[in-house]
Amino acid sequence: MFRLRILWGVLAALIFTCNSIAEPNKLSPTVTSVDAPAKVLFIGNSYSYYNNGIATMYSNLLRTSGLWRNGEFGTRQKTISGGRLAEHLAGISELLTLPNTQSWDVVILQEYSNGPIKNSKSIKEFQQSSGELAKIIREHDATPVFFMTWAYNGNQAMVQQLRDAYVTQANKLNMLVVPVGLAFAASQEKFPAIELYNKDVQGLDEQGQVVYSAIEKHPSLAGSYLAACVFYATLQGKPPAGISYTAGLSQEQARQLQDLGWQTSQQFLKNL
């Protein structure tokens, strides 16, 4: 009987150990909110400007939600095709002090797609440039916020890698992260029929047929709309559910992405 109890004890310990190993350590964001901003500047590249820009979709959500107040609210974007955050350093001070420019509440920082994880050189550049940008932004009385981008289509490992890279750097810099990449991953699992990616054209083959890039990374209309919903949920702290603006998507798809944007934001910020 005594030996049986020992065996059960060993078995229980093994089960507990295995379960502990199976659950990866999840980095928790230390900043989970900002004062709801009226004026937001987006800095990034094509991820931000595709489909007429996430900034435009975000402002349209604000307008149709009733939150927008003329003269008080505003959004703009400064983007460089294929650009990295380091390329925005040279002009950031001038951008924030242009005559007659808006006084920004929040400045969004979006790095090159795989910049935060590609290799030691790109990781170091991401960390240094985002740190310098955050410092300059704060010197102009604005709050820097990270745009966590999405993984390339089909690259599941990239989801966690980007999450860890953005959260780690955000915690060092005391910054909020908008978890767009996690919303993309959740949408692909929950709503696989909604296409979030746009196929990039490489050129023509010898027969004159269009050749597409093997890597799908730029957002479709639905992808940009989902991103805007996550920004709305995270920055405003309110669910976008039921907002009439759909960016041309069906009411059903728009509502699914609205709900998912809120759920992803809440789960990430509350570390659920």
Buried (B, 14 or more C-beta within 10 A) or exposed (E): EEEEEEEEEEEEEEEEEEEEEEEEEEBEBEBBEBEEBBBBBBBBBBBBBBBEBBBBBBBBBBBBBEBBEEEEBBBBBBBBEEBBBBEBBEEBEEBBEEEEEBEBBBBBBBBBBBBBBBEEEBBEBBBEBBBBBBEBBBEBEBBBBBBBBBBBBEBEEBBBBBBBBBBEBBBEBEBBBBBBBBBBBBBBEEBEEBBBBBBEEEEEEEEEEEEEEEBBBBBBBBBBBBBBBBBBBBBBBBBBBEBEBBBEBEEEBBBBBBBBBBBBBBBBBEEE
